[in-house]
């Protein structure tokens, strides 16, 4: 087992002779079984469509091998490498920050919001990969994209405050596609967050 969370159980498995990742969505016992089945099916299909869309545009995400609706399972490519969280603790942290900004900007440019782009949800192998699209959505909304940036920056601050990577990341993100509105929305989100903290 690689990860057991509230949303899913993730395991490394052997699939047709190769290493792969099995992701099984956890059932929610408090829901009616029919509702639970419908919601899990919708979520699986949405996650699959998003990954397929990104793959079709050449974005570095894990390849899909199999989707089993009955078992609430997605089987996908196993990325052999290290997490971005570990990579940012090396001398190559600036390069990895720029690469992450470019990758997240590319994802946004195709109308997709990741939903949970922490430093644990990027993998460094031969290239940088984005993983775990369990909370992702199709959206062109600037505030939703800004929420992605905020999640990443909060993860960066929590785990890597020593590298002062915020400006490197945002500067690189701003060079890709039409990002001015997203950065403006990020500023509003952060001001709102500080205001709420002041109010207690």
N, C-alpha and C positions, 0 to 999 in steps of 0.2 A: 504494500500500500504506500502511495506517495502522499496522499492528502485525504483527510476526512473532514468535511466542512458541513455547514448547515444546508448547503444547496446540493452537494454531490460527494460521492466517493470516487477518488481517482487512483487507479492502480496501473502499474506496468505489467503487461501481459505478453504472451507469445501469440501472435496472430499470423497464421499461415506461414510459420517459419521465421517471422521477423518480430523484432521488439515493437510494441505499440502501447498506446495509452487507452485504457478503458475508463470512461467517465459515466457513472450511473447516478442519475438524479434521485435524491432521497424522497421517499413519499412523506407527505404531511398527514399524520393520522387524524388531526383535528378537522380535516376537510371531508366532505362527503366523497365516497370513493369515485362516483361518476364525475364530480367536479374536479377531483384530483387528477384523474386520468386525462381529462380534457385539457387542463392547464399544463400538465407535464408534456403532453403531446404537442401543444402549441409552442411551448418553450423549446422543445427539442427541434421542431421544424424551423423555428426562427433562428436558433443558433446555427443550425445546419445551413440555412440559406445565406446567413451572413458570412460564414466561413467560405462557402462556395463562391460568393460574390467577390470576396477578397482574393481568393485563389485565381479567379478568372482575370483579375487585373494584375496578377503577378506580385501581390503583396505577400511578404514572408510570414505565413501562418502555417500551422501544421496541416498536412494533407488529410483529407477524410478517407477512411477505409470502409466503414460500415456504420449504418444507423439502424438500431433495433428499437422500434417504437414500443413493442410489447414488453421489452426489458428495461425501457427508459434509459437506453445506453447508446453512447457514441464511441466508436473506436477510431482513433486517429494516429497520425505519425508521432513516434517518440523522438523528441529532439534531444540529442546527446550533447550536453554542454553544461553551462553554469547559469544561474539566474543573474539578471542585471544587478540585483542587490549585492551579489558577490563581486561582480565585475566592477562596480563603482568603488570597491575598496582597493582597486589596483591603480597603477600609474596611468592606465588608459581611461580613467573615468571621464575626462573631457570628451574623448572620442565617442564613448558610449552614450553620453548625454546628448550629443549632437545627433547620433544615429537614432536614438529613441525619439527625439523631437521630430526628425524627418519621417520616421515610421508612423508615429501617431498622427501627424499632419496628413500623411497619405491616407490613412484609414478614414480620417474625418472628410477628406476631399471626395471620398466615394460614398458619402451619405451614411456613415456608420459611426455610432458612439460606442466606445468599448465598454464603459460602465464600471470597470474596476482596474484601471491601468496603474497598479502599484509596481514597485520595482521587483516584486516577486512574479509578476505576470508578463515578463519579457525574458527570453532565453538567449544567451550568447553561444552560438556554435560557429559554423562557417560564416553565418550571417546573424543579424539580430532578428529574432522572431517574436511576434506578439502571440500570447497564448491565453486560454481561458476566456471564451466569449459567452459565458453563461449568463451574464447580466447585460449583454450588448443589445442595442436596438438600432433600427433604421431611423435616422433623424438628421435633418439639416439645420436644426435649431442651434443658434449660437450659444445660448445659455447651457444647453446640454453638452456641447463640445467644451465649453468653459468648465463645466463640472468635471469632465475628464482631466483637464489640465490641473484643476484644483486637487483632485485625488492624487495625481502624480506628484505634485509639488508638496503636498502634505506628507506623502510617503518619503519623499526625498529629505524633507526637513526632519522627520522622525528618525530616520535610519542613517542619514548621511550629512548631517549638519556641518561636518568638518570640511566638506569640499566646496561649500558655497556654490552649489550648482544651479540655483534658480535662474540667474541671469543668462548663463550659458544655454540652458534649456529653452527659455522663452525667446532669446535672440534667434536661435536656430529655428524654432517653430514659426516665428514671425516672417521668415524668409520664404515660406512655402505657401502657395495658394492665397486665397483671400482671407487672411487671418486677423485683420484689424478689428473687425466686429467681434470676433471670438475673444481677443485680448481685452477689448472694452467690456465685454460681458464678464470676463474673469475679474476685472477690477471691481465691478459692481458686486459680484458674489463675495469677494473678499471684504469689501467695505461692509456689506450686510452682515457677514460673519463676525467682524470686529464689533459692530454695533450691538449685536445680540449678546456677545460676551460682556460688553460694558454694562448692558442692562441686567445681566445675571440670569 
